[in-house]
Amino acid sequence: MAPTPPTDAELNVLIRARLAALGIDLDQLPPGTSPDPETGSPGRDSVLASLRSFVRGTVATLAAYQLPAPDGTDPDTAKALSQQHAPVLYPSNSTEWRKA
């Protein structure tokens, strides 16, 4: 059974929760789709529409990406290889950061 795509309301909840976890409150933006005439801030509805479009068009593509594996690699092994951490410039800093 194929998964049902999320509704706009469900995506709004997801987007607001993710932004709230980062300390961003969309309620600070002016309501509607019109930008604020004084600050130029975009309207809350237009921001949510843009973020919904981003989530629908980009997240699934990024989630499906697998790093290329050498030719002849078993498919199960190739999938496991694609789940490895990306290389970082200073691994010791990254290791300590993950311990905190």
Buried (B, 14 or more C-beta within 10 A) or exposed (E): EEEEEBEEEEBBEBBBEEBEEEEEEBEEBBEEEEBEEEEEEBBBBBBBBEBBEEBEEEEEEEEEEEEEBEEEEEEEEBEEBEEEEEEEEEEEEEEEEEEE
